[in-house]
Amino acid sequence: MIASWLALPALALAALPAGLTLANVRFFTRSPRPAPGGPVPGVSVLVPARDEARVIGRLAAAVLASRDVDLELVVLDDDSRDDTARIITDLAAADPRVRLVRGQPLPSGWCGKQHACFQLAQAARHDILLFLDADVALEPDAVARTVAFLDARGVDLASGFPRQETSCFLDWLLLPLIHFVLLGYLPLAIARSDNRPGLAAGCGQLFVTRREAYRRCGGHAAIKASLHDGIKLPRAYRAAGLSTDLFDAGDIARCRMYGTNREVLRGLGKNATEGIAAPGSILPFTLLLVGGEILPVILLGSGLAGGWKGWPAWGVAATLAAAFAAWLPRLLAVNRFGHSLTSALAHPFGVAVFLGIQWVALIRRTLGLQTSWRGRTLSPQ
């Protein structure tokens, strides 16, 4: 029976992310607490902001409540059309740790976020640079623990993965796949011992580095046209001979990236072609995800519907094992990262939707179609 033979490759493809996830969870650690009585680090918290009036006040309040650090909060207003600049101006009048920087006009060939972050680094007064997205919310010990991770690991760039808050169907369905793809397909132990750029990863919502390392790699100018700093900035560091690492920031930071299903589709699609939807990546990932995450469930449903009639015992066993392996990483994430159990159970459907977004992004790029974000037209590399 053909379905029985399909169960074997399905099991092999599902076992890869399941095994890697089991191995990776012990390396994907949380940031340490600073040693008591140690020196208080000076940190410039740098936030690019374009039309962020809805969240910028929450971010500022959380940053200013930080403990055990000497910090400044520098917000760059990137030509906002809302009250972002006014909110920060009022905060700066009340707290000398807050500064507003007016962004320069966007030069040709630059992505808006990369240009804003480059200007922020130039404006920073402290040696430690902490780049945050405006929709990130921090715990009072988040800044100190992020710096403690940078120090403990002895790397040049560290990135934390905040807990993703969901508010609509598609982010509930799709955002947990961030952890699935990271832990299921990147061998963290090898990535820490092998400094090749292709093994670099990060989350653009939270980066920490030191000024000299930032200068040596070229900073955001090295990725000025990129829409996906989460991947491209760590690769730029490694290409310059610098080291990078990442950690689980789910206990100290949370982020609500999107508010509507439309925003989820546009947000995941805008930088897809610099990640999984890159021409050299999309076919292998489609094979891995369809064969290892969708096919086992199709085979399981087919077998159950027919009462396993005509299936050899090894085919039934391989199908059950493949389905278990396909769901295992998501079920581990429910316990480890607090993901929704029902979202985990919908994993095969989520993978199918996720792949659809990647293919649409690649087709749009191939046809030369542009997208827009925050009122700007974007042209992926």
N, C-alpha and C positions, 0 to 999 in steps of 0.2 A: 504494500500500500504506500502510495507516494507520501501521504501525510506522515507516516511513520519515519520515513527517511529524512523528511524535512525537520523532524524533531531533533536530530543529532546536530546539524549546524546551528539550529536555534539555541540548543543548550550551550554550545560552545560560545556563541556570540553573547548570550545572556550571562554566562559565567565570568566573562572578562570584567564588566563593570561591577558585578557583585563581588568578585574576589578583590578587585582594587579598592572598592569602598571599604571592605572589611579591613584591608591593610592600611588604608589612608586615615581612618577615623582616629587612630592613635597619634598620627603626625599632625593632624589638623587641630592644633591645641588652642586654647584660649590664652590671652595675654596674661603675663604674671603681674602680681602686685609689686609696686616699688618697695625696695628695702627701706624700713623705717629709719629715719634719721639721716638719710642720704641727701645729696645735693638736690636742690629744687631746679629742674630744668627750665630754661627759657624757650617758649614755643610760640611760633607765629601760626595761628589757625587761619587758614586762607580759604575763602569761600567765593567762588564765582557765582554771580546771581544775575539772572535775566528773567524778569517778570516772576519774582519769587515772593511777592507780598504776602501770599497765603501762609507761607511756612517760615519766612526769614526771622520773624520775631521769636518763634519757638526755638529755632536753632540758636539764636544769639543768647537767649536766656539759659539754655542748657550749657553752652560753652562758658559763659561767664560764671556759672555755678561750679566750674571745675575746681578740684582740690589738688594740692601738692604740686602745682605748677605755677610758674610766672609766665603769664601769657598775654598776648594781644590778639584781638579778633579783627582781621582785615577783610572787608567785604568789597568786592569789585562790582560796581553796578555796570552791567554790560548793556547799556542803552535800553533799560527797562521802560516799558510803557505803562507800568502800574506804579504803586506807591513804595516799591522796594527801596529806592534811594531816600525817600522821606523817613521811612521807618528807621533806617540805619543812622541817618543824620540825627534824629531825635535821641537814639540810644547813645551816640557818640557825645552828645551834649551832656548826657547824664553820667557817662562812665568813660574815663580817659583811656581805658583799655580797648575801646572800639574805634576803628577808623573806617571811613568810606573812601574808596578810590574810584574815581570816574574813569571808566574804560575808554581807551583810545579807539578810533574808528577801525573796523576790522580790515586788515590788509588782505589783498588778493592772495589766495593760496592757503589761508589759515582757516581752521575750524574755530568757531567762536569760543568754545570752552578752552581749547588749548591756548588761544591768544590771551584769554582772561587769566588763566593760571600762570602763564609766563609773566604777565604784568604783576600779578600778586607776588610772585617770588622775588621780583625786583624791588617791590615795596616793603618786603618783610624786614623786620629789625632783628629778629632772633636767628640763631644758627639752625634750629630745628624747624622744619617746614611741615605743617600738617595740612594737607589739602582735603577739604570736606565738600560734598555736595550739599546744597541748601536744604534738601529734604531729609537730611539725616538728623536724628535726635540722639543725644548722648546722655549717658549716666555721669554723675559727678566725678567718677574716677576714670573715665574713659581716656582722656588725654594723657594722664600720667601713666596708665597701663599700656597705652599704645607706644609711648616713648620707651617704657620698660621692655617691651618686646623688641623694639629696634636695638636697644642696648644689649639685651640678653642674647639675641641671635647674632649680633655683630655684623649685620648686613647694611647695605647702603640704601636700600629701599624696602619698606615693608607695607603690606596692604592688608587691611582687615575686611572681612565680609560681614556686614551688619545683618541683623535679622530683618527679613522683608515682610512688611505689613501689607495686607491685601484688603481691597475694598470693592472689588468687582469680580465677576466670574472668571475672566481670562487671567487676571493676576493670581487668583486662587489656584487656577489650573496650571499655569505655566511658570511662575516665579520659583517654585520649589525645584524646578529643573536646573537652576543655577548650581545648587549643591550636587545634584545628580551628575551633571556633566563634569564638574570640577573633580569630584572625588572618584567618579567612575572611569575617567579616561586620562587622568594625569597622575603618574606615579610620584607622589610627593617625596618619597625617600630618594629617588633618583634625581628629581628636580633640585633637591638641596645639595646633592654631591656633584652634579653635572651642571655647569653654568651655561650651557647652550641656550641661546635666545628662544629656540623653539620649545623649551620646557618652562618658559616663564609664564606666569599668570598673576592676575590681581583683580581687584575690584575698584573701578574708578570712583566709587563713593567715598573711599577712605585710603589715602596714601600718606606715609610719613617718610621723610628723608632728611638729610643734612645738606646745608647750602653748598659745600664743596663738592659733594657727590652729584648734586643736581647740576652744578656748573660743568663738571667734567663730562657728563653724558649729553649736555646740551639742553637738558630739561624738556619742557613742553615744545620748545622750538624744534627738537629732534623729531617730533611727531605732529608737526603743526597742521598737516592736512588730515590727520586721522579723526575719525568719529568714535573710536573705541580705545580710549586711554587705558582701560582695564587690562587689555592685552598689550597694546603698543608701548606704553611707558615702561613696564618691566622688561620688555624685549630691548628697548633702547638702552636701558641701564646695562643689561648683560652684553649687548653688542659693544659697549664701551669698556668691557672688562670689569664691571661692577656687579655686586651680588644683590639678589632679591629674595624675599620670602613672603609668606602669607600666613594669616591666622584667622581663627574663628572669633569674630567680634560680636557674635549674637547676644552675649550677655552684657555688653557695654554700649552697643549702638543699634539703632533700628532705623529703617528707612521705608517710606511710602513713596515709591517711584511714580505710581500712576493712580489716577482717580476714576478712569472710565475704560471700558473695553477698547474703545477707539485709540486711546492713548497707549494702551498695552501693545496693540498691533503696530502702531507707528513707532513706538519706542524700541521694540524688539527688532523691527525691520530696518531701522535707520542705520544701525551699525553691524548688521548681520554679515555683510559681505567682507568684513575684516575679521570674521571669526569662522564659525562653522559653514557659513554660506560662501566662503571664498572658493573660487573655481577649483583649487586643488584639494579642498577639504570636503566639499559637499557630497561627492559620490561615496567616499569611504564612510563618512558619518551616516549617510542614508542607509548604506548596507548594514552598518553596526546597529543603528537604532531600529530599523524595520525588522531586521533579522533577529535581534536580541531582545527587543522590548514589545514589539507588536505581534510578530509571528507566533511566539509561544502562546499568547492569549487566544489567537485565532485557532491554533491547533487544539488548545484545551477546550474551547467552545465547540469545535467540530467533534471532538471525541466524546464529550459529554452529551451532545445532542443525539449522537448515534449510538449511545450506550457502549462505545468503544468496540463496536462490532467490526470484526476483521482486523483489528489492531493486534500486532504481536505484543507480548508482555514487555519487551524492551522498549517498544515504541511508546507504550503508555507511560512507562517509568521515565523515559527521556522527556516526554511532554510535560509531565508533572514537575520534574526537576527544572526544566527550562522556565516554566511559569513561576515557580518559586524563586528562581534566580532573578527573573525579571522584576519581581516585586520587592525582593529583599532590600536593595539599596534605599528604596522609598520608605519602607517600613522602618528601617534603621533610622532614617532621618526624622520620622515622626517622634521617636524617642529622644534622639540626640539634639535635634534642632527645633523641636516643637512644631513641626509641620502638621497640617491637617491630615487626619487619617482618611477622610473621604477623598481628598485630593490625591493622596497616595494610591488609593484604590482605583482612581481614574487615570492612573499613570499611562497606560497604553494610548488612551485617547489624547492625553496631553502631549505625548511624544508625537502623535500624528499631526496635531495642530501646530506644534513647534516646527516640525519639518516643513509643513506647508508654508509657514512664514519665511523660512530660510530659502525655499525655492522661489517664492514670489519675489523676495529681495534680489536674488541672483538674476532672475528674468528681467526685473526692472533695471538693474545695472547693465545687463547685456543690451537692452534696448535703449540705453542712454537716458532713462527717465529719472528725474530728480524727485526728491521728497523735501519736506520742510519740517522744521521743529522750532518752536518759539518764534515764529514769524520770519525765520531765515530759510533760504533754500540751501539744501545740503547736497554735496556731490561726493559720494564715497570714493575712496582711493580704488 
